Amino acid sequence: MLDRQVVKEFLEEELKDSYIALPEDIPVDVLVETFSKYVEDDYYEWLNDNFKSFFNHWNPDWEWIRERIVHYSID
């Protein structure tokens, strides 16, 4: 779950930088909640796709995974 305050700050900054005015009939909190749910839905799908890829579509290559562990463990 996304931090709604972080999303709100992000949206405010991006809308400002993009010169997009929020219509008066859309409360900022409603926009934040809607955008957050939209991103969370996409995020879940992205995690699912990456899970399949990382675990080689349910046929894990443990040697490759070990190499990834080493690769990402290097500071």
C-alpha positions, 0 to 999 in steps of 0.5 A, spaced: 500 500 500 502 506 498 503 512 503 497 517 501 501 523 503 507 521 499 502 520 493 499 527 495 506 530 495 508 527 488 501 529 485 501 536 487 509 537 485 507 533 478 501 537 477 504 544 478 510 542 474 506 540 468 501 546 469 495 542 470 490 545 474 486 540 478 478 542 477 474 545 482 469 539 482 475 534 484 477 534 491 485 533 492 484 527 497 479 523 492 484 524 486 490 522 491 486 515 493 484 514 486 491 515 483 493 511 489 489 505 487 490 505 480 498 505 481 497 499 486 493 495 481 498 496 476 504 495 481 501 488 483 501 486 476 508 488 475 510 484 481 506 478 478 510 479 471 517 480 475 515 474 479 514 469 473 520 472 470 525 471 476 522 464 477 523 462 470 515 461 470 515 456 475 521 453 473 527 456 478 534 456 475 537 457 482 544 458 480 542 464 476 538 466 482 544 465 487 548 470 481 542 475 482 543 475 490 551 476 489 550 481 484 545 485 488 549 484 495 555 488 492 555 495 496 
